Amino acid sequence: MGKKIYDIKDVPPVKEIVPLSLQHVFAMFGATVLVPLLTGLDPSVTLFTSGIGTIIFLLITRGYVPAYLGSSFAFITPIIAATKEFGIRGAYSGMIAAGIMYVLVYIIISITGVDWIDRLLPPVVVGPVVMIIGLSLAPVAVQEAQENLLVAAVTAVFIILFAMFGRGFIKIIPILLGTIGGYIFAIIIGAVNFKPVKEAAWIAIPKFNFLVGHSPELMWGAVSLIAPLAIVSMVEDLGHVLVIGNIVERDLIKKPGLHNVFLGNGLATAIAAFFGGPPSTTYGENIGVLAITRVYSSVVIGGAAVIAVLLSFVQKIGAAIEVIPKPVMGGITIILFGMIAAAGLRTLIDNKVDFSDTRNLLIASIIFTLGVGGIKIQIGNLLFSGVGPATIVGILLNLLLPKGKKEVERGGKAYPSLEISYPEEKEE
C-alpha cells in the first residue's frame, strides 16, 4: 500500500486534522443517510449516533482500529418489517437486542481467546474474502456513476490527479479535493438540486426518539426479527478488520482483539437505538480512504465522528452534503471499493499463496463466485447474502478439504500468514 503518512497512533497537526477528517465524512455520508431514509428513521439522528458510536468504538479498541461506524444495511429489511408489525418503539427494542448479541459474543471470545481464528482464516480464505468485500460493492459504485458518467469521470480524474501528482498535504487529501472538484463541476452543469438546502434550518436539535415519544418498548417479536441479523453484521466486521489490519500492517484480531471490536460495535448499536438511530457497522468506504491516503491515524477518524455530531445539529450544512449528486459519489466509490479489492490481492501475493495447488484454487474460486454473485441463503427470518455466506463456505472448505503434501511438511500451515512482520507496539 506504500509508505504510511500517519500511523494509527500519530496525531497530525490541527490544521491537517479537519480536512483529513472531512474526507471520511464525505465517504460515509451517502450510505449513512440512506439507511434512515429507507427505514423511516431520522437522518440527523443517524448522523449523531454514527459519530457517537464511532467515538465509543475508538475508545473500546484503544484507537488501534481506525474504522468509522455508519448505518448497517444488513438491518434494513428487518427494521422495516418490525416497524410495520410492532411499531417503531418495538423495532428499537430489537436493535438494542442486536447490540446485546454483540456483547454476548464479546464475552465468549474473551473466555476462549482468538487463536482458533488463525486456523479458520488462512490467507487463501482471507484474501478472496477481502477482495469480494470490495468487488461486491462495485455494482453500487457503477450504478451511481452511470446516472451521469461525465460527472463521475471528472470526479475520479480529480482524485487520480491529486493522488498521483499532488505535493505535500495536497497528496493526502485527494478524496476531499476530488469530491469538491466533482461537486463544483456538477453545479456548473446544473446537476445539483439545492432545494433541500434552502428548506433546511441552520441550527436544530435532532429528533431523538425520547423527544418525540418513540422510546424503546420491549417487543419479543421485534427482537426475534432484528437481533439475529447481528450475526451477519459480525461477519462483515470481521472482514473489515482483516482488511484494515492488512492496510495498517497489524494483526488487529489479536490486538486490540476481535472481542473488543465486537464490544465497541455492540455498544454503539445499542446506544444508537436509545437515541433513535439504526444499528452500526464498520464502513468499507472509509477503509478505502485509509488505503488511498495512507493516513491511518485514529485521531482523524475521531475528528470525522465529531464533525458528524456537529452536522446533526447544523442541518443546512448537512443538507448541502446530502445533495451531492450520486455520480460524484460514484466516481469516488469506484476508486475506494477497488482499493479494498486490491488489499485482498495483496494478502495473496504477500503470503505467496500457491494457486497451482488444486485445494487453494477451489477454495478461492468458490469464495469469489459466491461473494461476487451475491448468493442469498434464507434460514427462518435470517437472510444471509454475499460476503457472509461466501466467508462461511470458505472457512468450511479450508477445514474439510484434505491438505496437500507441502502443507503437511509445513506442519499443516499451508500459508505463511504469520510470517508477515508487523511493527511491535509498546503496551500502554
Secondary structure, DSSP 8 states (H G I E B T S, - for coil): ----SB-TT----HHHHHHHHHHHHHHHHHHHHHHHHHHT--HHHHHHHHHHHHHHHHHHTTT-S---EEE-GGGHHHHHHHHHHHHHHHHHHHHHHHHHHHHHHHHHHHHH-SHHHHHH--HHHHHHHHHHHHHHHHHHHHHHHTTSHHHHHHHHHHHHHHHHH--GGGGG-HHHHHHHHHHHHHHHTT----HHHHHS-SB-----TTTTT------HHHHHHHGGGHHHHHHHHHHHHHHHHHHHTS-TIIIIIHHHHHHHHHHHHHHHHHHT---EEE-HHHHHHHHHH-B--HHHHHHHHHHHHHHHHBHHHHHHHHTS-HHHHHHHHHHHHHHHHHHHHHHHHHTT--TTSHHHHHHHHHHHHHHHHT-EEEETTEEEETHHHHHHHHHHHHHHS---HHHHHTTT--S-GGGS--------
